[in-house]
Amino acid sequence: MTPRYKEQDRQEIRESNRQLLLGAAAQEFARKSFHGANTNQIAKMAGFAVGTLFNYFPNKRELMLALLEQTAQAHFAFISGTVLQEGEPDQRLLKFFQAGFEFISQNLSPARVMVNTIYGSDDEFKLTLFAAYQPMFEFVAEQILLPGIEQGVFRDV
């Protein structure tokens, strides 16, 4: 008996389903906050039964943590890809802000979730967000600020 799908196809389907669930979660968390969000609604918005959601994420908290990490990684990838197209530190800094705001304008629900997390009371979510953004902090220091200070474009304070 041959399997219905090749392993690569199964992995692609699984990742596609995971992205649909994360997208629906972003919308629900942005609208109703983490505590007000309903997993049945998230699953329904993604086009699945709630049991399918729990095949991917063991609980609502893990879904939120995955969303925070994914959004931070996508934000960093977008910004770094844009910034590295510039050679000069001052232009990189300008691109950093432009790309950051562009990402937010293109990803309003995940961005709202991030802001709500920063101002929220859940310390685990805040720590996860801080850890997920650590590569961005290092990138800014290494690719923008330090070269700018070395070239005399920025002052060392």
C-alpha positions as CSV (number, residue, x, y, z in Angstrom):
1,M,0.0,0.0,0.0
2,T,1.4,3.4,-1.0
3,P,0.9,6.5,1.1
4,R,-1.6,9.1,-0.1
5,Y,1.0,11.8,0.0
6,K,4.7,11.9,-0.3
7,E,6.5,13.0,2.8
8,Q,7.5,16.3,1.3
9,D,3.9,17.0,0.3
10,R,2.7,16.1,3.8
11,Q,5.2,18.5,5.3
12,E,4.1,21.3,2.9
13,I,0.4,20.7,3.8
14,R,1.2,20.6,7.5
15,E,3.2,23.9,7.2
16,S,0.4,25.5,5.2
17,N,-2.2,24.5,7.8
18,R,0.0,25.8,10.6
19,Q,0.3,29.2,8.8
20,L,-3.5,29.3,8.3
21,L,-4.0,28.7,12.1
22,L,-1.4,31.3,13.0
23,G,-3.0,33.8,10.7
24,A,-6.4,33.2,12.2
25,A,-5.0,33.4,15.7
26,A,-3.4,36.7,14.9
27,Q,-6.8,38.1,13.9
28,E,-8.6,36.7,16.9
29,F,-5.9,37.8,19.4
30,A,-5.7,41.3,17.9
31,R,-9.5,41.6,18.1
32,K,-10.2,40.1,21.5
33,S,-6.9,39.8,23.3
34,F,-5.3,36.6,24.4
35,H,-7.7,36.0,27.2
36,G,-10.8,36.9,25.2
37,A,-9.8,34.8,22.2
38,N,-11.7,31.6,21.5
39,T,-9.9,28.6,20.0
40,N,-13.1,27.4,18.3
41,Q,-13.3,30.7,16.5
42,I,-9.6,30.5,15.5
43,A,-10.0,27.0,14.1
44,K,-13.2,28.0,12.3
45,M,-11.6,31.2,10.8
46,A,-8.7,29.0,9.5
47,G,-11.2,26.5,8.0
48,F,-10.6,23.7,10.4
49,A,-12.3,21.9,13.3
50,V,-11.0,22.8,16.8
51,G,-9.4,19.4,17.1
52,T,-7.1,20.2,14.1
53,L,-5.9,23.3,16.0
54,F,-4.9,21.1,18.9
55,N,-3.0,18.7,16.6
56,Y,-0.7,21.7,15.8
57,F,-0.7,23.5,19.2
58,P,-1.3,21.8,22.5
59,N,-3.2,24.8,23.9
60,K,-4.0,28.4,23.3
61,R,-0.9,29.6,25.2
62,E,1.4,27.6,22.9
63,L,-0.4,29.0,19.9
64,M,0.2,32.6,21.2
65,L,3.9,31.8,21.9
66,A,4.3,30.4,18.4
67,L,2.6,33.5,16.9
68,L,4.9,35.9,18.9
69,E,8.0,34.0,17.7
70,Q,7.0,33.8,14.1
71,T,6.0,37.4,13.9
72,A,9.3,38.6,15.4
73,Q,11.3,36.4,13.0
74,A,9.3,37.6,10.0
75,H,9.7,41.2,11.2
76,F,13.5,40.8,11.5
77,A,13.8,39.0,8.2
78,F,11.9,41.8,6.4
79,I,13.9,44.6,8.1
80,S,17.3,43.0,7.8
81,G,16.8,42.2,4.1
82,T,15.9,45.8,3.4
83,V,18.6,47.4,5.6
84,L,21.4,45.3,4.1
85,Q,20.6,46.8,0.6
86,E,22.1,50.0,1.9
87,G,25.9,50.5,2.4
88,E,26.1,53.6,4.6
89,P,25.1,53.5,8.3
90,D,22.9,56.6,8.1
91,Q,21.0,55.2,5.2
92,R,20.7,51.8,7.0
93,L,19.2,53.5,10.0
94,L,16.6,55.3,7.8
95,K,15.8,52.0,6.0
96,F,15.5,50.3,9.4
97,F,12.7,52.6,10.4
98,Q,11.0,52.7,7.0
99,A,11.0,48.9,6.8
100,G,9.8,48.5,10.3
101,F,6.8,50.7,9.7
102,E,6.2,49.0,6.3
103,F,6.1,45.6,7.9
104,I,3.7,46.8,10.5
105,S,1.4,48.4,7.9
106,Q,1.4,45.1,6.0
107,N,0.8,42.9,9.1
108,L,-1.7,44.9,11.2
109,S,-3.1,42.0,13.2
110,P,0.2,40.5,14.3
111,A,1.6,43.9,15.0
112,R,-1.4,44.7,17.2
113,V,-0.8,41.4,19.1
114,M,2.9,42.4,19.6
115,V,2.0,45.8,21.0
116,N,-0.7,44.3,23.3
117,T,1.9,41.9,24.5
118,I,4.4,44.6,25.3
119,Y,1.8,46.5,27.3
120,G,0.1,43.4,28.7
121,S,0.6,41.7,32.1
122,D,1.8,38.2,30.9
123,D,5.5,38.0,31.8
124,E,6.0,34.8,29.8
125,F,4.7,36.4,26.7
126,K,6.9,39.5,27.3
127,L,10.0,37.4,27.8
128,T,9.3,35.3,24.7
129,L,8.9,38.5,22.7
130,F,12.1,40.0,24.1
131,A,14.1,36.8,23.3
132,A,12.6,36.6,19.8
133,Y,13.7,40.2,19.1
134,Q,17.2,39.7,20.5
135,P,18.6,39.1,17.0
136,M,17.1,42.4,15.8
137,F,18.9,44.2,18.7
138,E,22.2,42.6,17.8
139,F,21.7,43.4,14.1
140,V,21.1,47.1,14.8
141,A,24.2,47.3,16.9
142,E,26.5,45.4,14.5
143,Q,25.2,46.5,11.2
144,I,24.1,50.1,11.8
145,L,25.3,51.6,15.1
146,L,28.9,50.3,15.4
147,P,29.8,51.0,11.8
148,G,28.2,54.4,12.1
149,I,30.2,55.2,15.2
150,E,33.5,54.0,13.6
151,Q,32.9,56.2,10.6
152,G,32.0,59.2,12.7
153,V,28.4,59.3,11.4
154,F,27.0,58.7,14.9
155,R,28.3,59.8,18.2
156,D,29.4,57.3,20.8
157,V,27.3,58.0,23.9
